[in-house]
Amino acid sequence: MSESTMSQNINALTGVDVSTKTPAQILALMVKKSELATSATIQLCVLGYVLIIENSYKVKEACDRLDLGESTVRAYSEKGRILAMAADATNADKMYAQLGALDMDTIRKMSADLLNSKDRAGHVQKVSVRTQVAKRLGKNATPEAIDALTDALIELGAVTPNQIRKQIADVATAMQVTLPPVTRETNSTEEAAAKVPTAAGALATLEKFEQDREAGSEGLGFAITEEEATALVETAKTAIRTLRRAGRLGQIAEIGMFAEESAIKANFVQV
């Protein structure tokens, strides 16, 4: 493909003449597309709730028309129920991001808890922030530490996953709460062979890898090599295969939902 043909293709795919745009303008367009993608997904969730849960529509028929997996459609409807109960036009984007930090079991339970909640949006926010704080504290998690960080982050307004990742270290320092350090730990061959593998251990390793990159270990920005990307894909496949063999279809559904949402945002889908 020639350079001119590629430029024409880029313009056709994006709908704009990128040669006339500055990097700042291109970034602004990407932000807009990302926001539209989030808005579209929120609409899918709420429509899915009305269709599947309120109207008892056949999930398989909906999947065939939407060309989506059954697990994805069910997950959309469960998130949509929370959004319909607790969100409005001013906070839907924020609440959708908060729901992204929760597993489907928590989301299903939350729909029942919200029935008796006077502040439904506040309840969703509190559960989401606490979940993320507890995860980041790891072995240092105590009820007191979780409460202190959760309250401080909410007061600061850092209540979505991205905001929490950016602020939690500073907040923890101010609150004199110790976060587990981001470290690179390696085992010798003998140590690795002698260690009994656990799912929790595998997760902890991946979380340390992610935290290491967030800390800028490979320079500015969040970067991984082609080899690392391939290894992560194989890791995801292994996790799904393990869940499938154990009959854990609900957890596979969560992965499918997250993957499809990520693909939508990565491609800046506009509807």
C-alpha positions as CSV (number, residue, x, y, z in Angstrom):
1,M,0.0,0.0,0.0
2,S,1.5,3.4,-1.1
3,E,1.8,6.3,1.4
4,S,-0.9,8.2,-0.5
5,T,-3.3,5.2,-0.6
6,M,-2.7,4.7,3.1
7,S,-3.5,8.3,3.9
8,Q,-6.7,8.1,1.9
9,N,-7.6,4.9,3.7
10,I,-7.0,6.6,7.1
11,N,-9.2,9.6,6.2
12,A,-11.9,7.3,5.0
13,L,-11.8,5.2,8.1
14,T,-11.7,8.1,10.5
15,G,-14.1,10.4,8.6
16,V,-11.7,13.4,8.8
17,D,-8.7,14.6,6.9
18,V,-6.0,13.9,9.5
19,S,-3.4,15.8,7.6
20,T,-5.1,19.0,8.6
21,K,-5.2,18.1,12.3
22,T,-2.6,18.9,15.0
23,P,-1.8,16.2,17.5
24,A,-3.9,18.0,20.1
25,Q,-6.9,18.1,17.7
26,I,-6.5,14.4,16.9
27,L,-6.4,13.6,20.7
28,A,-9.6,15.7,21.1
29,L,-11.3,13.7,18.4
30,M,-10.2,10.4,20.1
31,V,-11.6,11.6,23.4
32,K,-14.9,12.5,21.7
33,K,-15.1,9.1,20.0
34,S,-14.2,7.4,23.3
35,E,-17.0,9.3,25.1
36,L,-19.5,8.3,22.3
37,A,-18.4,4.7,22.7
38,T,-19.1,4.8,26.4
39,S,-22.4,6.4,25.8
40,A,-23.4,3.8,23.3
41,T,-22.4,1.0,25.7
42,I,-24.5,2.5,28.5
43,Q,-27.4,2.7,26.2
44,L,-26.9,-1.0,25.3
45,C,-26.9,-1.9,29.0
46,V,-30.1,-0.1,29.9
47,L,-31.9,-1.3,26.7
48,G,-30.7,-4.8,27.5
49,Y,-32.2,-4.5,31.0
50,V,-35.6,-3.4,29.7
51,L,-35.6,-6.1,27.0
52,I,-34.2,-9.1,28.9
53,I,-35.2,-8.5,32.5
54,E,-38.3,-6.3,32.4
55,N,-39.8,-7.9,29.2
56,S,-38.5,-11.4,29.7
57,Y,-37.3,-11.5,26.1
58,K,-35.6,-14.6,24.9
59,V,-31.8,-14.1,25.4
60,K,-30.9,-16.3,22.5
61,E,-33.1,-14.4,20.1
62,A,-31.6,-11.1,21.2
63,C,-28.1,-12.6,20.8
64,D,-28.9,-13.7,17.2
65,R,-30.1,-10.2,16.2
66,L,-27.3,-8.4,18.0
67,D,-24.6,-10.8,17.0
68,L,-23.3,-10.9,20.6
69,G,-22.7,-13.8,22.9
70,E,-25.3,-14.8,25.5
71,S,-23.0,-14.0,28.4
72,T,-22.5,-10.5,27.0
73,V,-26.2,-9.8,26.6
74,R,-26.9,-11.0,30.1
75,A,-24.1,-8.9,31.5
76,Y,-25.3,-5.8,29.7
77,S,-28.8,-6.3,31.2
78,E,-27.4,-6.7,34.8
79,K,-25.3,-3.6,34.5
80,G,-28.3,-1.8,32.9
81,R,-30.5,-2.6,35.8
82,I,-28.1,-0.9,38.2
83,L,-27.8,2.1,35.9
84,A,-31.6,2.3,35.5
85,M,-32.0,2.2,39.3
86,A,-29.2,4.5,40.3
87,A,-27.9,6.7,37.5
88,D,-29.1,9.7,35.6
89,A,-27.8,11.7,32.6
90,T,-25.3,13.6,34.8
91,N,-23.6,10.6,36.4
92,A,-24.1,7.7,34.1
93,D,-20.6,7.7,32.6
94,K,-19.0,7.8,36.1
95,M,-21.3,5.0,37.4
96,Y,-20.6,2.8,34.4
97,A,-16.9,3.2,35.1
98,Q,-17.5,2.3,38.7
99,L,-19.4,-0.8,37.8
100,G,-16.4,-1.9,35.7
101,A,-14.5,-2.5,38.9
102,L,-17.1,-5.0,40.2
103,D,-17.7,-8.7,39.3
104,M,-21.1,-9.9,38.2
105,D,-22.0,-11.5,41.5
106,T,-21.5,-8.2,43.3
107,I,-23.6,-6.4,40.7
108,R,-26.4,-8.9,41.0
109,K,-26.5,-8.5,44.7
110,M,-26.3,-4.8,44.5
111,S,-29.6,-4.6,42.5
112,A,-31.3,-6.1,45.6
113,D,-29.5,-3.8,48.0
114,L,-30.5,-0.7,46.1
115,L,-34.2,-1.3,46.6
116,N,-33.9,-0.1,50.2
117,S,-31.1,2.4,49.7
118,K,-31.9,6.1,50.1
119,D,-28.8,7.2,48.1
120,R,-28.5,4.7,45.3
121,A,-25.7,6.4,43.4
122,G,-23.8,6.8,46.7
123,H,-24.2,3.1,47.4
124,V,-22.8,2.1,44.0
125,Q,-19.9,4.5,44.5
126,K,-19.1,3.3,48.0
127,V,-19.1,-0.4,47.0
128,S,-16.9,0.3,43.9
129,V,-14.3,2.4,45.7
130,R,-14.1,0.0,48.7
131,T,-13.6,-2.9,46.3
132,Q,-10.7,-1.1,44.5
133,V,-9.2,0.1,47.8
134,A,-9.2,-3.4,49.3
135,K,-7.7,-4.9,46.1
136,R,-4.8,-2.3,46.1
137,L,-4.2,-2.7,49.9
138,G,-3.8,-6.5,49.4
139,K,-2.2,-8.1,52.4
140,N,-2.3,-4.7,54.2
141,A,-6.1,-4.5,54.0
142,T,-7.8,-4.0,57.3
143,P,-11.3,-2.6,57.9
144,E,-9.8,0.6,59.3
145,A,-7.4,1.1,56.4
146,I,-10.1,0.4,53.8
147,D,-12.6,2.8,55.5
148,A,-10.0,5.5,55.8
149,L,-8.8,5.3,52.2
150,T,-12.4,4.9,50.8
151,D,-13.7,8.0,52.7
152,A,-10.7,10.1,51.7
153,L,-10.9,9.1,48.0
154,I,-14.6,9.9,47.9
155,E,-14.0,13.2,49.6
156,L,-11.3,14.0,47.1
157,G,-13.6,13.0,44.2
158,A,-11.4,10.2,43.0
159,V,-14.1,7.6,42.5
160,T,-13.5,5.9,39.2
161,P,-10.9,3.2,38.6
162,N,-8.6,5.6,36.7
163,Q,-8.9,8.4,39.2
164,I,-8.2,6.0,42.1
165,R,-5.1,4.5,40.4
166,K,-3.7,8.1,40.0
167,Q,-4.6,9.3,43.5
168,I,-4.4,6.4,45.9
169,A,-0.7,6.5,46.6
170,D,-0.8,10.2,47.6
171,V,-4.0,9.7,49.6
172,A,-2.5,6.7,51.4
173,T,0.6,8.7,52.3
174,A,-1.5,11.6,53.7
175,M,-3.6,9.1,55.7
176,Q,-0.5,7.3,56.9
177,V,-1.8,4.1,55.4
178,T,0.9,1.8,54.0
179,L,0.3,0.4,50.5
180,P,2.2,-2.8,49.4
181,P,5.2,-1.6,47.4
182,V,5.3,-2.1,43.6
183,T,8.2,-4.5,43.3
184,R,9.7,-6.9,40.7
185,E,10.2,-10.2,42.3
186,T,11.9,-13.1,40.6
187,N,12.3,-16.7,41.7
188,S,15.2,-19.0,41.0
189,T,14.3,-22.1,38.9
190,E,14.4,-24.2,42.1
191,E,12.2,-21.9,44.0
192,A,9.7,-21.7,41.2
193,A,9.5,-25.4,40.8
194,A,9.1,-26.0,44.5
195,K,6.3,-23.4,44.9
196,V,2.8,-24.7,44.7
197,P,0.9,-22.7,42.0
198,T,-2.3,-21.0,42.9
199,A,-4.7,-18.8,41.1
200,A,-4.2,-16.0,43.6
201,G,-0.4,-16.2,43.0
202,A,-0.9,-16.0,39.3
203,L,-3.1,-12.9,39.7
204,A,-0.7,-11.3,42.1
205,T,2.1,-11.7,39.6
206,L,0.1,-10.1,36.8
207,E,-1.0,-7.2,39.1
208,K,2.6,-6.6,40.0
209,F,3.5,-6.5,36.3
210,E,0.7,-4.0,35.6
211,Q,1.7,-1.8,38.6
212,D,5.3,-1.9,37.5
213,R,4.3,-0.5,34.1
214,E,2.0,2.1,35.6
215,A,4.9,3.2,37.7
216,G,6.8,3.9,34.5
217,S,9.4,1.1,34.6
218,E,9.7,1.1,30.8
219,G,9.8,4.9,30.5
220,L,7.0,7.4,30.0
221,G,3.6,5.9,29.0
222,F,2.2,2.4,29.5
223,A,4.2,0.2,27.1
224,I,4.6,-3.6,26.6
225,T,6.7,-5.4,24.0
226,E,5.3,-7.6,21.3
227,E,6.6,-10.7,23.1
228,E,4.8,-9.5,26.3
229,A,1.6,-8.9,24.4
230,T,1.7,-12.4,23.0
231,A,2.4,-13.9,26.5
232,L,-0.6,-11.9,28.0
233,V,-2.9,-13.2,25.2
234,E,-1.8,-16.8,26.0
235,T,-2.4,-16.1,29.7
236,A,-5.9,-14.9,29.0
237,K,-6.5,-18.1,26.9
238,T,-5.2,-20.3,29.7
239,A,-7.4,-18.6,32.3
240,I,-10.5,-19.0,30.1
241,R,-9.6,-22.7,29.3
242,T,-9.2,-23.4,33.0
243,L,-12.6,-21.8,33.9
244,R,-14.2,-23.7,31.1
245,R,-12.9,-27.0,32.3
246,A,-14.1,-26.2,35.8
247,G,-17.6,-25.3,34.5
248,R,-17.3,-21.7,35.6
249,L,-19.4,-20.2,32.8
250,G,-20.4,-17.2,34.8
251,Q,-16.8,-16.1,35.2
252,I,-16.2,-16.7,31.4
253,A,-19.2,-14.4,30.8
254,E,-17.5,-11.6,32.8
255,I,-14.3,-12.0,30.7
256,G,-16.4,-11.9,27.5
257,M,-18.2,-8.7,28.6
258,F,-15.0,-7.0,29.5
259,A,-13.3,-8.0,26.3
260,E,-16.2,-6.6,24.1
261,E,-16.3,-3.4,26.1
262,S,-12.6,-2.9,25.7
263,A,-12.8,-3.6,21.9
264,I,-15.5,-1.0,21.6
265,K,-13.5,1.6,23.4
266,A,-10.3,0.7,21.5
267,N,-11.9,1.2,18.2
268,F,-13.9,4.3,19.2
269,V,-17.1,3.0,17.8
270,Q,-19.7,5.7,17.0
271,V,-23.4,4.9,16.8
